[in-house]
Amino acid sequence: MAHLLASVVHPVERPWACRSTVIGGLKILLPAIAVMLMAAVLLWPYLVSGLGQWDATSAGELGHGEASLTKARYVGADGEDRPFQITATTVHNLGAGDANVLLESPEADMLLGNGSWVLVRANQGEYVVDRKALKLSGMVKLFHDGGYEFESSEAEVDLIDSTVSGARPVTGQGPVGEVTAEGFRVGDDGDSVHFTGQARLVIFPSALGRVGAAAPSEAETR
């Protein structure tokens, strides 16, 4: 009887194939690490400056050691530990010592004392480091969850006591009617909107019975 002898042939390992896989992985990993290190170097002076923490989708360098962020967001709390958030399409001048931080298309969202909120947006903004204030300019729009909407050319957000004020002419409307004034101030209690200087209120006919109702549906002039 003939005996059939079979042998198992094991595939020969090819070291070059393993090396190729490792090299391919490193080509992806090393550039990613380089980007993260570059971002850390750019942002380190700012992160240690005590101004707070920004996060963003990307970081860059404008020159002279000044860092910038794209689609940035800043989350913090005021003096009463009430949260606020600032976003901007671009943030400039980070890591430039005590210089103010410049923002493009900033938007500030704050919680007020009575649980209401206010949102302010503008074309440009400047974060004043030593006063913890946000100066806004260029088509400033304010929205209050009490039903108010205002427009002005300039405004300032105090991030310590969560107030918003402006000394430029303001126009807008609320639940009661339309208002024009020389300035305004939204208090941190969230219960009132104060209009300063010469103010004029045109009451909606449908709101005549509600005039004098509970704030913030009440316009005040000073």
C-alpha positions in Angstrom: 0.0 0.0 0.0 1.4 3.3 -0.9 1.6 5.9 1.8 0.8 9.5 0.9 2.8 11.9 2.8 1.5 15.5 3.0 3.4 18.4 4.3 2.1 21.7 5.5 3.8 24.6 4.0 3.7 27.7 6.3 3.7 31.1 4.6 7.0 32.8 4.8 6.7 36.0 6.9 7.8 39.0 5.0 9.3 41.6 7.4 9.0 44.3 4.8 5.2 44.0 4.9 5.1 44.7 8.6 7.5 47.6 8.3 5.3 49.1 5.5 2.3 49.0 7.8 4.2 50.7 10.6 5.6 53.4 8.3 2.1 54.0 6.9 0.7 54.5 10.4 3.5 56.8 11.4 2.8 59.0 8.3 -0.6 59.7 9.8 0.3 59.9 13.5 3.4 62.1 13.3 1.7 65.0 11.5 -1.2 64.9 14.0 1.2 65.1 16.9 3.1 68.0 15.2 -0.2 69.9 14.9 -1.1 69.3 18.5 2.4 70.4 19.7 2.2 73.6 17.6 -1.2 74.5 19.0 0.1 73.9 22.6 3.2 76.2 21.9 1.0 78.9 20.5 -1.6 78.8 23.2 0.7 78.2 26.2 1.4 81.9 27.0 -2.4 82.5 27.0 -3.3 79.5 29.0 -0.9 80.4 31.8 -2.0 84.0 31.9 -5.1 83.4 34.0 -7.6 84.9 31.6 -9.6 81.7 31.4 -9.8 78.9 28.9 -10.9 79.1 25.3 -11.5 76.1 23.1 -11.6 76.2 19.3 -11.6 74.2 16.1 -8.2 75.4 15.0 -5.3 77.6 16.1 -2.9 79.8 14.1 -0.2 82.4 14.5 -0.6 86.0 13.3 3.1 87.0 13.8 5.0 88.6 16.7 4.1 85.6 18.9 0.4 86.4 18.8 -1.9 83.4 18.7 -5.4 83.3 17.1 -8.3 80.9 17.4 -11.0 80.0 14.9 -14.6 79.3 16.0 -13.6 79.9 19.6 -15.7 79.5 22.8 -15.1 80.8 26.3 -17.1 79.5 29.3 -17.0 81.2 32.7 -18.9 82.5 35.6 -19.6 86.0 37.0 -19.1 87.3 40.5 -22.2 85.5 41.7 -21.1 82.2 40.1 -23.7 82.6 37.3 -22.6 81.0 34.0 -21.9 82.9 30.8 -20.5 81.9 27.4 -18.7 83.9 24.7 -18.3 82.7 21.2 -16.5 84.3 18.2 -15.6 83.3 14.7 -12.0 84.4 15.3 -10.1 85.5 18.4 -6.9 87.5 18.0 -4.1 88.8 20.2 -3.9 85.8 22.5 -0.7 85.4 24.4 0.2 89.1 24.0 0.8 89.9 27.6 -1.8 92.2 29.1 -3.1 93.4 25.8 -6.9 93.1 25.2 -8.2 90.2 23.2 -9.9 91.1 19.9 -12.9 89.1 18.6 -14.7 88.9 15.3 -18.5 88.3 15.3 -18.6 87.9 19.1 -21.7 86.6 20.9 -22.3 86.7 24.7 -24.9 84.6 26.4 -25.5 85.2 30.1 -27.8 83.9 32.9 -29.3 86.7 35.0 -30.4 86.8 38.6 -34.0 85.8 38.2 -33.1 82.8 35.9 -33.7 84.7 32.7 -31.1 85.1 30.0 -29.8 87.7 27.7 -27.9 87.3 24.5 -25.8 90.0 22.8 -24.0 89.8 19.5 -22.0 92.3 17.3 -19.7 92.6 14.4 -16.6 93.3 16.5 -15.6 92.9 20.1 -12.8 93.6 22.5 -12.3 91.7 25.8 -10.8 94.2 28.3 -8.6 92.0 30.4 -8.2 94.1 33.5 -11.9 94.9 33.8 -13.3 91.6 32.7 -15.6 93.4 30.3 -16.6 92.8 26.7 -16.8 95.9 24.5 -19.0 95.4 21.4 -19.3 97.6 18.3 -20.9 97.4 14.9 -24.5 96.4 14.6 -25.0 95.4 18.3 -28.1 93.3 18.8 -29.5 92.3 22.2 -32.1 89.6 22.9 -33.8 89.2 26.3 -36.0 86.2 27.0 -38.6 88.6 28.3 -39.4 89.4 24.7 -37.1 92.3 24.2 -35.0 92.9 21.1 -32.7 96.0 20.8 -30.2 97.4 18.3 -27.4 99.9 18.9 -24.0 100.7 17.6 -22.1 100.0 20.8 -22.5 98.2 24.1 -20.5 96.8 27.0 -21.0 93.6 28.8 -19.7 93.5 32.4 -18.8 89.9 33.0 -18.4 90.4 36.8 -22.0 91.4 37.6 -23.6 90.2 34.3 -25.0 93.6 33.1 -25.2 95.0 29.6 -25.2 98.7 29.0 -24.8 101.2 26.1 -24.5 105.0 25.8 -25.4 105.2 22.1 -28.9 105.6 20.6 -30.9 102.4 20.9 -34.1 101.2 19.1 -36.1 98.1 19.7 -39.3 96.5 20.9 -40.8 94.4 23.7 -44.1 92.9 24.7 -45.6 96.4 25.3 -44.4 98.4 22.3 -41.5 100.0 20.4 -38.9 102.2 22.2 -36.2 104.6 21.2 -33.7 106.1 23.7 -30.2 107.5 24.1 -28.9 104.5 26.0 -29.9 101.4 28.0 -29.0 99.1 30.8 -30.1 95.5 31.5 -29.7 94.9 35.2 -28.2 91.7 36.6 -31.4 90.9 38.4 -33.0 90.3 35.0 -36.2 92.0 36.1 -35.8 95.4 34.4 -34.5 97.1 31.3 -33.6 100.8 31.9 -33.6 103.3 29.1 -31.5 106.4 29.6 -31.6 110.0 28.3 -34.6 111.0 26.1 -36.7 107.9 25.6 -39.9 107.4 23.7 -42.3 104.4 24.0 -45.0 103.7 21.5 -47.5 101.2 23.1 -49.1 98.5 21.0 -52.9 98.8 21.1 -53.1 95.1 22.1 -50.8 95.9 25.1 -52.7 98.8 26.6 -54.2 96.7 29.3 -50.8 95.4 30.3 -48.9 98.6 30.8 -47.7 98.8 34.3 -47.7 95.1 34.7 -44.9 93.2 36.3 -41.4 93.8 35.0 -39.6 93.4 32.7 -42.6 94.6 30.6 -42.1 98.1 31.9 -39.9 100.7 30.2 -38.1 103.1 32.6 -36.5 106.4 31.6 -33.8 108.3 33.4 
